[in-house]
Amino acid sequence: MLLIQCPWCGRRDESEFSYGGEADIARPEDPDALDDTQWADYLFMRSNRKGHNREIWNHQHGCRRWFVAERDTVSYEIQATFPMGGQEQDS
């Protein structure tokens, strides 16, 4: 069982959370200027790196807030969690 540290609720079981994807993806400044290929690239193409990643998670069955988690996709170890745009805290 994986325990995830919610920045507001504390350590909880992974079943309370939902994965939101890769963090730090910049929204296009002018979405209307993108063609279909560029828009699809923004929506669907992710790096899917092996190892250390920054991800967004939602505490779906808790406070319902979004936060950032730094996680190793090989070991599943979560190194830190913190509010979106906030300070890191140990997991």
Backbone as CSV, one residue per row, in Angstrom:
resi,resn,N_x,N_y,N_z,CA_x,CA_y,CA_z,C_x,C_y,C_z
1,MET,0.847,-1.179,0.000,0.000,0.000,0.000,0.889,1.237,0.000
2,LEU,0.583,2.166,-0.870,1.308,3.416,-0.965,0.606,4.463,-0.112
3,LEU,1.360,5.141,0.734,0.813,6.241,1.521,1.274,7.547,0.899
4,ILE,0.342,8.451,0.715,0.639,9.749,0.104,0.375,10.829,1.131
5,GLN,1.316,11.754,1.245,1.218,12.865,2.198,0.445,14.015,1.552
6,CYS,-0.819,14.195,1.940,-1.586,15.348,1.483,-1.065,16.565,2.255
7,PRO,-0.777,17.675,1.586,-0.274,18.855,2.299,-1.252,19.384,3.353
8,TRP,-2.534,19.071,3.232,-3.531,19.591,4.172,-4.034,18.533,5.153
9,CYS,-4.166,17.284,4.711,-4.791,16.236,5.539,-3.805,15.255,6.156
10,GLY,-2.566,15.299,5.725,-1.584,14.357,6.243,-1.507,13.087,5.417
11,ARG,-0.845,12.076,5.977,-0.595,10.817,5.286,-1.884,10.009,5.155
12,ARG,-2.192,9.608,3.899,-3.416,8.855,3.620,-3.128,7.741,2.607
13,ASP,-4.021,6.771,2.547,-3.920,5.660,1.612,-4.078,6.151,0.171
14,GLU,-3.344,5.541,-0.743,-3.374,5.961,-2.143,-4.757,5.885,-2.775
15,SER,-5.644,5.048,-2.240,-6.986,4.907,-2.819,-7.819,6.186,-2.687
16,GLU,-7.384,7.113,-1.837,-8.102,8.385,-1.676,-7.729,9.412,-2.741
17,PHE,-6.721,9.109,-3.552,-6.165,10.099,-4.472,-6.391,9.711,-5.929
18,SER,-6.354,10.705,-6.789,-6.360,10.445,-8.224,-5.197,11.199,-8.856
19,TYR,-4.569,10.539,-9.797,-3.418,11.076,-10.514,-3.900,12.084,-11.545
20,GLY,-3.238,13.238,-11.612,-3.662,14.273,-12.542,-2.731,14.498,-13.708
21,GLY,-1.598,13.810,-13.723,-0.679,13.955,-14.848,0.610,14.656,-14.480
22,GLU,1.376,14.895,-15.502,2.668,15.545,-15.378,2.489,17.000,-14.933
23,ALA,3.307,17.439,-13.998,3.225,18.821,-13.519,4.032,19.749,-14.427
24,ASP,3.814,21.023,-14.248,4.609,22.072,-14.908,4.447,22.126,-16.417
25,ILE,3.286,21.750,-16.917,3.023,21.876,-18.350,2.374,23.236,-18.578
26,ALA,3.036,24.057,-19.354,2.558,25.428,-19.574,1.402,25.435,-20.577
27,ARG,0.328,26.081,-20.202,-0.816,26.241,-21.099,-0.431,27.217,-22.212
28,PRO,-0.826,26.947,-23.450,-0.500,27.860,-24.547,-1.071,29.259,-24.282
29,GLU,-0.293,30.284,-24.591,-0.740,31.656,-24.368,-1.930,32.014,-25.240
30,ASP,-1.935,31.524,-26.479,-3.038,31.807,-27.390,-3.555,30.485,-27.973
31,PRO,-4.423,29.778,-27.247,-4.901,28.467,-27.721,-5.591,28.525,-29.079
32,ASP,-6.231,29.640,-29.392,-6.933,29.766,-30.672,-5.979,29.793,-31.857
33,ALA,-4.704,30.102,-31.608,-3.726,30.168,-32.684,-3.135,28.793,-33.016
34,LEU,-3.416,27.786,-32.213,-2.862,26.457,-32.442,-3.673,25.685,-33.477
35,ASP,-2.963,24.947,-34.318,-3.678,24.058,-35.232,-3.988,22.761,-34.482
36,ASP,-4.714,21.855,-35.112,-5.144,20.623,-34.441,-3.966,19.778,-33.946
37,THR,-2.892,19.713,-34.720,-1.727,18.925,-34.329,-1.059,19.522,-33.093
38,GLN,-0.918,20.841,-33.062,-0.307,21.503,-31.910,-1.184,21.355,-30.662
39,TRP,-2.488,21.483,-30.841,-3.410,21.352,-29.714,-3.375,19.924,-29.167
40,ALA,-3.370,18.927,-30.035,-3.287,17.535,-29.611,-1.963,17.268,-28.898
41,ASP,-0.889,17.865,-29.371,0.411,17.715,-28.725,0.368,18.260,-27.295
42,TYR,-0.238,19.432,-27.107,-0.368,20.016,-25.772,-1.219,19.126,-24.861
43,LEU,-2.326,18.620,-25.367,-3.253,17.838,-24.548,-2.758,16.442,-24.204
44,PHE,-2.103,15.768,-25.147,-1.857,14.346,-24.989,-0.405,13.900,-24.897
45,MET,0.516,14.654,-25.420,1.899,14.188,-25.458,2.624,14.543,-24.164
46,ARG,3.129,13.518,-23.491,3.862,13.697,-22.243,5.193,12.981,-22.346
47,SER,6.139,13.386,-21.502,7.486,12.824,-21.587,7.539,11.379,-21.100
48,ASN,6.696,10.997,-20.120,6.640,9.631,-19.603,8.029,9.110,-19.244
49,ARG,8.763,9.943,-18.514,10.132,9.605,-18.137,10.167,8.532,-17.053
50,LYS,11.205,7.742,-17.100,11.470,6.753,-16.068,12.317,7.435,-14.994
51,GLY,11.918,7.300,-13.731,12.689,7.905,-12.647,11.945,9.050,-11.986
52,HIS,12.686,10.080,-11.601,12.137,11.211,-10.848,11.217,12.067,-11.725
53,ASN,9.996,12.310,-11.218,9.005,13.119,-11.941,8.264,14.031,-10.983
54,ARG,7.788,15.147,-11.514,6.869,16.030,-10.783,5.486,15.797,-11.365
55,GLU,4.523,15.480,-10.477,3.180,15.130,-10.918,2.160,15.924,-10.111
56,ILE,0.960,16.078,-10.690,-0.122,16.675,-9.915,-1.079,15.563,-9.491
57,TRP,-1.562,15.676,-8.259,-2.472,14.701,-7.678,-3.636,15.450,-7.046
58,ASN,-4.762,14.762,-6.940,-5.951,15.318,-6.299,-6.349,14.416,-5.146
59,HIS,-6.612,15.022,-3.986,-7.087,14.247,-2.834,-8.602,14.104,-2.986
60,GLN,-8.987,13.265,-3.901,-10.366,13.101,-4.356,-11.330,12.710,-3.231
61,HIS,-10.921,11.815,-2.350,-11.798,11.353,-1.272,-11.380,11.955,0.060
62,GLY,-10.931,13.189,0.008,-10.504,13.909,1.201,-10.864,15.374,1.041
63,CYS,-9.853,16.222,1.058,-10.087,17.671,0.977,-10.375,18.157,-0.444
64,ARG,-10.191,17.282,-1.446,-10.433,17.586,-2.867,-9.499,18.645,-3.439
65,ARG,-8.388,18.860,-2.815,-7.426,19.851,-3.312,-6.373,19.187,-4.195
66,TRP,-5.847,19.989,-5.120,-4.766,19.561,-6.002,-3.438,19.924,-5.361
67,PHE,-2.425,19.073,-5.588,-1.085,19.346,-5.077,-0.056,18.701,-5.997
68,VAL,1.202,19.046,-5.781,2.307,18.503,-6.567,3.016,17.443,-5.739
69,ALA,3.360,16.343,-6.383,4.151,15.287,-5.745,5.389,15.038,-6.598
70,GLU,6.526,14.916,-5.935,7.745,14.506,-6.617,7.909,13.026,-6.327
71,ARG,7.856,12.224,-7.396,7.804,10.769,-7.244,8.745,10.079,-8.205
72,ASP,9.334,8.991,-7.751,10.172,8.147,-8.596,9.271,7.078,-9.197
73,THR,9.164,7.044,-10.518,8.253,6.110,-11.179,8.791,4.682,-11.214
74,VAL,10.052,4.492,-10.848,10.614,3.143,-10.796,10.323,2.508,-9.437
75,SER,10.623,3.237,-8.367,10.447,2.695,-7.010,9.097,3.081,-6.395
76,TYR,8.382,3.998,-7.003,7.125,4.560,-6.492,7.319,5.422,-5.240
77,GLU,8.550,5.627,-4.826,8.814,6.448,-3.641,8.445,7.902,-3.914
78,ILE,7.693,8.485,-2.995,7.339,9.897,-3.098,8.317,10.679,-2.228
79,GLN,9.122,11.529,-2.868,10.136,12.282,-2.142,9.549,13.491,-1.427
80,ALA,8.555,14.151,-2.028,7.971,15.355,-1.428,6.599,15.619,-2.014
81,THR,5.763,16.295,-1.229,4.473,16.793,-1.712,4.324,18.225,-1.223
82,PHE,3.653,19.048,-2.016,3.450,20.440,-1.636,2.304,21.042,-2.433
83,PRO,1.680,22.101,-1.900,0.577,22.743,-2.618,1.035,23.271,-3.977
84,MET,0.118,23.361,-4.899,0.437,23.931,-6.214,0.999,25.333,-6.001
85,GLY,2.197,25.590,-6.508,2.831,26.892,-6.355,3.373,27.147,-4.957
86,GLY,3.418,26.120,-4.105,3.839,26.304,-2.720,5.195,25.696,-2.425
87,GLN,5.498,25.604,-1.155,6.761,25.079,-0.683,6.708,23.561,-0.556
88,GLU,7.857,22.926,-0.744,7.954,21.480,-0.589,7.857,21.094,0.870
89,GLN,7.338,19.891,1.113,7.362,19.317,2.442,7.660,17.837,2.278
90,ASP,8.363,17.257,3.242,8.707,15.842,3.154,7.466,14.987,3.156
91,SER,7.513,13.876,2.412,6.372,12.966,2.366,6.471,11.911,3.440
